[in-house]
Amino acid sequence: MEKWTEKEVLSRVYTLVLDETISQGEREILLATKRRLETDKENGRAIFGLERDLSFYSVNRTLSKSVSEFLTLLMEQYAPSFATSYGEAKN
């Protein structure tokens, strides 16, 4: 599977924001990430934050099907680079 570009992540986030089946909490997380992706130069951190925020959100709530599927794919796409960029590389 080819890794998503930052532009593709932004496009997928935008599509999810428009999805009427997601919760308001999910939408707020996605909108905050959309704004960060559009303005920040550190898109890797914004994507990492999205994965983290959705994971924390899912601890006490059930994610909608579309957000759950997106989170699973996002984690498959970026999990190895997150470990290298934000964990192992700093230890």
Contacts in CASP RR format, 6 or more apart in sequence:
PFRMAT RR
TARGET T0000
AUTHOR 0000-0000-0000
METHOD contacts of the structure
MODEL  1
MEKWTEKEVLSRVYTLVLDETISQGEREILLATKRRLETDKENGRAIFGL
ERDLSFYSVNRTLSKSVSEFLTLLMEQYAPSFATSYGEAKN
1 76 0 8 1.000
1 77 0 8 1.000
3 77 0 8 1.000
3 78 0 8 1.000
4 12 0 8 1.000
4 74 0 8 1.000
4 77 0 8 1.000
6 37 0 8 1.000
6 43 0 8 1.000
6 44 0 8 1.000
6 47 0 8 1.000
9 37 0 8 1.000
9 43 0 8 1.000
9 47 0 8 1.000
9 74 0 8 1.000
10 34 0 8 1.000
10 37 0 8 1.000
10 38 0 8 1.000
12 70 0 8 1.000
13 30 0 8 1.000
13 33 0 8 1.000
13 34 0 8 1.000
13 37 0 8 1.000
13 50 0 8 1.000
14 34 0 8 1.000
16 22 0 8 1.000
16 26 0 8 1.000
16 30 0 8 1.000
16 66 0 8 1.000
16 67 0 8 1.000
16 70 0 8 1.000
17 27 0 8 1.000
17 30 0 8 1.000
17 31 0 8 1.000
17 34 0 8 1.000
19 64 0 8 1.000
19 66 0 8 1.000
21 64 0 8 1.000
21 65 0 8 1.000
21 66 0 8 1.000
22 30 0 8 1.000
22 64 0 8 1.000
22 66 0 8 1.000
22 67 0 8 1.000
23 61 0 8 1.000
23 64 0 8 1.000
25 57 0 8 1.000
26 54 0 8 1.000
26 57 0 8 1.000
26 63 0 8 1.000
26 64 0 8 1.000
26 67 0 8 1.000
29 50 0 8 1.000
29 53 0 8 1.000
29 54 0 8 1.000
29 57 0 8 1.000
30 50 0 8 1.000
30 67 0 8 1.000
32 53 0 8 1.000
33 46 0 8 1.000
33 47 0 8 1.000
33 49 0 8 1.000
33 50 0 8 1.000
33 53 0 8 1.000
36 43 0 8 1.000
36 45 0 8 1.000
36 46 0 8 1.000
37 43 0 8 1.000
37 46 0 8 1.000
37 47 0 8 1.000
40 46 0 8 1.000
44 85 0 8 1.000
47 74 0 8 1.000
47 78 0 8 1.000
48 78 0 8 1.000
48 82 0 8 1.000
48 85 0 8 1.000
48 86 0 8 1.000
50 74 0 8 1.000
51 71 0 8 1.000
51 74 0 8 1.000
51 75 0 8 1.000
51 78 0 8 1.000
51 79 0 8 1.000
51 82 0 8 1.000
54 63 0 8 1.000
54 67 0 8 1.000
54 71 0 8 1.000
54 74 0 8 1.000
55 71 0 8 1.000
57 63 0 8 1.000
58 68 0 8 1.000
58 71 0 8 1.000
63 71 0 8 1.000
END
